[in-house]
Structure formats: structure tokens, C-alpha cells
Amino acid sequence: MNDFSMMNPFLQSLLAGLFAFFLTSLGSAIIFLFQSVNQKIMNYMISLAAGIMLASSFFSLLNPAIDISSQIHQNRVLLFLGFLIGGGFLLFCNKVFKHFSFNQENNLNLKRCILLFTSITLHNIPEGLAIGVAFGSTLYGNSLISAISLAFGIAIQNFPEGAAISLPMRKEGVSCFSSFLFGVLSGIVEPIFALVGALVVLKINIILPFILSFAAGAMIYVTVLELIPECLSLKNKDLTAFILLIGFSIMMFLEILLG
């Protein structure tokens, strides 16, 4: 941990992005061991990750954005705009993609698998950016613990996402290796965009509050659109909601006691 804290934020972002990518690949590798995974276990993992990501959106992104905006005497209207633009950007991308999807009826299930792959890949881009922004902003006072917690929360939810891509594809007749490869490819964007996020923050720090709030809006959009509905698909919604609170509490603990 001490060695990691001494690294350049650029390198920290890359390693954190690679860790998130590794968890995606690990989740996809389940295809070689099982033809299916207990849906309850996957949903509970997603619920835990959703809680961590919601808390991280505030503690690791929005709260630092507010603090830095005050330090540089920047108009806080930019924070609201960044937050809404971050979520709105993903909303726009989803609408555009779905508009061009499923225009044929044949092999509809496989088309849905491809949509799932594209959707998760698209959502991994702002997650990668969020990792890079969080680590890059440590040079301007953001907590390293917050950045690590954010990356950890993203990595946790990447594991079931990797399995969620590979398993349906295998079910539709795609080979084990190809199903695994699709899962891996969905996560490769995270280390790439983690570097992009860190580079932007380190080179153009004046827009750091806007970028932080943009990443927060995108993260919350992904969590509400993809993770929460998925984990609430179980009948035991009370336990699912409590696990989400546990995930949120983990982030609170790390931030308040260690941040």
C-alpha cells in the first residue's frame, strides 16, 4: 500500500483500471467452469457494488468537486451542469444505440446478447474515466483512500458483469472461448479510459470540478439504470436493499475513518 501511494497518479490510474479489467475477465472466465451461475449470488454481488458505487459517486467525485470548486472560486453552476451532462450523455448514447438495434427478428436472443455486450462496454467507459479522474485529482487534495474505494467498487460489479456477458452468449451457442473473449473485450476500455481521465485532470486541472461531477452523473446513471433494477429482480428485495446499504456503509467507513 505504501509503494502504491508513492506512485505517480497516472500509474495508479492504470493499475486501478487494470484491476477492474481483471475482475471483468475473471467473471467471464466462469464460463469455463460453469454453464450457469446462481442468480441470487450474482444479484447480491451487484447489490453490494451498487451501494459502493452510489457512495463513491458522492464521497470520491461530487464532494471533492465541491471542495475544489470552492478553492479555485469557480462558479458552482458548472457542477450541476457537469452532473446532468454526465448522465444525459449516457442516456443519449443508449437511445442512439437502441434506435439502431434489433431491426430484424431472426436470432433475437443473440442480438440481445450483443446489445448487452455493447451496453456494458459503453458503461465501462465512464467508469474508467471515473477511476482516472479520482486518482488524478489526488494531486489537488482528493483522498487516495476515496480513489481506491471507488476503483474497488467498480471492480466488484465488473465480476458479475463479465459473467453476465459470457453466460448468455454460451447459452445461445457461441463457443466458450468466444464467449469469454466478448466478456474480456467489454472491460478493456476501463484501463484505457482511466489513463484518459487521469491525463485530462493532470493537464487541464481548471476543469477538474466539471469532470468530477460529470463522472459522478455518469456513475449514478449506470447504477440506477443497470445495477439496481438487476439486483431488485429477486423476490427477497428487503435483503437486497440491506446489502446495498452495507455496500454504501463500507464506502462511508473507508472515507470517514480512513480518508
C-alpha positions, 0 to 999 in steps of 0.5 A: 500500500505504501509503494502504491501511494508513492506512485505517480497518479497516472500509474495508479490510474492504470493499475486501478483500471487494470484491476477492474479489467481483471475482475471483468475477465475473471467473471467471464472466465466462469464460463469455463467452469460453469454453464450457469451461475446462481442468480441470487449470488450474482444479484447480491454481488451487484447489490453490494457494488451498487451501494459502493458505487452510489457512495463513491459517486458522492464521497470520491467525485461530487464532494471533492468537486465541491471542495475544489470548486470552492478553492479555485472560486469557480462558479458552482453552476458548472457542477450541476451542469457537469452532473446532468451532462454526465448522465444525459450523455449516457442516456443519449448514447443508449437511445442512439444505440437502441434506435439502431438495434434489433431491426430484424427478428431472426436470432433475437436472443443473440442480438440481445446478447450483443446489445448487452455486450455493447451496453456494458462496454459503453458503461465501462467507459465512464467508469474508467474515466471515473477511476482516472479522474479520482486518482488524478485529482489526488494531486489537488487534495482528493483522498487516495483512500476515496480513489481506491474505494471507488476503483474497488467498487467498480471492480466488484460489479465488473465480476458479475458483469463479465459473467453476465456477458459470457453466460448468455452468449454460451447459452445461445451457442457461441463457443466458450472461448468466444464467449469469454473473449466478448466478456474480456473485450467489454472491460478493456476500455476501463484501463484505457479510459482511466489513463484518459481521465487521469491525463485530462485532470493532470493537464487541464486541472481548471476543469477538474470540478466539471469532470468530477461531477460529470463522472459522478452523473455518469456513475449514478446513471449506470447504477440506477439504470443497470445495477439496481433494477438487476439486483431488485429482480429477486423476490427477497428485495428487503435483503437486497436493499440491506446489502446495498446499504452495507455496500454504501456503509463500507464506502462511508467507513473507508472515507470517514475513518480512513480518508 
